Amino acid sequence: MSTASTISDSPSTFSHLLPPTILGPLITSYLAEDAPTYDIGGYVVGESSASARLLCKTPGISVLAGVPFFDEVFRQVGCSVQWLVSEGEQIHVAKGEKKCCAVVRGPARRILLGERLALNILARSSGIATRTSSLLSSLRAYGYLGLLAGTRKTTPGFRLVEKYALRVGGADPHRHDLSGMTMLKDNHIWACAARARSQNTTKTTTEQNGTTAAAESQVPKSASEEETAEAIRLAVHTARRGGGFSTKVEVECQSEAEADAAIEAGADVVMLDNFTPEDTRVVAKRLKERWRGGGGGAVQTNGADGAVNGKGTVKMTREFLIEVSGGLREGNIEQHVCEHVDILSTSWIHQGVGTVDWSLKVEH
């Protein structure tokens, strides 16, 4: 199993992942949405100097996340922020109490202009980081050394914030967008199979009666196991041609046979989608033993990876990662832990997550 990095990553350095050319315009757009014309409340309070305390009010343990976004909000409205805790730090709050985590200083109207946007980002980010950190701690207690990852099921317009919060909480953000990694899901494979079947049907019909049969005229049918395997190979090879050597290719697999086809085709990652815990353990073990042990099958020697056996053929070996996904959450994800699984991915750590309660109180 691929183990997590042993290099100590200070969560505060994650802010360096955010280019100013991306962070600045993103926050500008958020501010413009919140105050598209007049700020009448700001007109009321004016430019008098003020300071406000950032208070965490959620009882229990919360993880602070979203600091760079919070800072950028107040930078753009002309205020400064002094942090009393570090990003990624656990904040302990007793029931009925509050903890001051930062102080914002600047003109009163400017503090209030950025207040709600900054708090919304911090609340959402900290909620994601808190749940992520908690689940990861649980997995480590079960002996899991691989990666916990999020998914692309993010909020439109808020993806960067949510992916960043996953990082702070200790998870891998998974691919950020369609360009970051090619993931061939079931619909991609089925579409490839349908296209291949349509082309074959058209060719056969043309040869038989000299006419071209439109694909839409054929009665839809499920792809056979052989058609699916061939569609996976075609999809992987096409994706590799389009993305080049620097773009990883992952294939979502519904069965062990599909995973075999994906690995044979050269996929970098195979996802065991919606497998039972028992099937996960059995299939992941067999795939690693079969393909990393050189038992992938006899193939032509030209271009194959592996060693020549006594019969002059090659036993293929492949380097790949196994990802497990599909309905994973606290209470069932631990059942999928085994030494042959490299990645456990779930949207549970960032979709529908509760927020951490923050408030910003002007001192008077």
Stockholm file with secondary structure:
# STOCKHOLM 1.0

chainA/1-364         MSTASTISDSPSTFSHLLPPTILGPLITSYLAEDAPTYDIGGYVVGESSASARLLCKTPGISVLAGVPFFDEVFRQVGCSVQWLVSEGEQIHVAKGEKKCCAVVRGPARRILLGERLALNILARSSGIATRTSSLLSSLRAYGYLGLLAGTRKTTPGFRLVEKYALRVGGADPHRHDLSGMTMLKDNHIWACAARARSQNTTKTTTEQNGTTAAAESQVPKSASEEETAEAIRLAVHTARRGGGFSTKVEVECQSEAEADAAIEAGADVVMLDNFTPEDTRVVAKRLKERWRGGGGGAVQTNGADGAVNGKGTVKMTREFLIEVSGGLREGNIEQHVCEHVDILSTSWIHQGVGTVDWSLKVEH
#=GR chainA/1-364 SS CCCCCCSCCCGGGGGGGSCHHHHHHHHHHHHHHHCSSCCHHHHHHTTCEEEEEEEECCSEEEECCCHHHHHHHHHHTTCEEEESSCTTCEEEECTTCCEEEEEEEEEHHHHHHHHHHHHHHHHHHHHHHHHHHHHHHHHHHTTCCSEEECCSCCCTTCHHHHHHHHHHHTCBCCCSSTTTSEEECHHHHHHHHHHHHHHHHHHHHHHHHSCCCCGGGSCCCCCCHHHHHHHHHHHHHHHHHHHCTTSCEEEEESSHHHHHHHHHHTCSEEEEETCCHHHHHHHHHHHHHHHHTTCSCEECSTTCCEEECTTSCEEECCCCEEEEESSCCTTTGGGGCCTTCCEEECGGGTSSCCCCCEEEEECC
#=GC SS_cons         CCCCCCSCCCGGGGGGGSCHHHHHHHHHHHHHHHCSSCCHHHHHHTTCEEEEEEEECCSEEEECCCHHHHHHHHHHTTCEEEESSCTTCEEEECTTCCEEEEEEEEEHHHHHHHHHHHHHHHHHHHHHHHHHHHHHHHHHHTTCCSEEECCSCCCTTCHHHHHHHHHHHTCBCCCSSTTTSEEECHHHHHHHHHHHHHHHHHHHHHHHHSCCCCGGGSCCCCCCHHHHHHHHHHHHHHHHHHHCTTSCEEEEESSHHHHHHHHHHTCSEEEEETCCHHHHHHHHHHHHHHHHTTCSCEECSTTCCEEECTTSCEEECCCCEEEEESSCCTTTGGGGCCTTCCEEECGGGTSSCCCCCEEEEECC
//
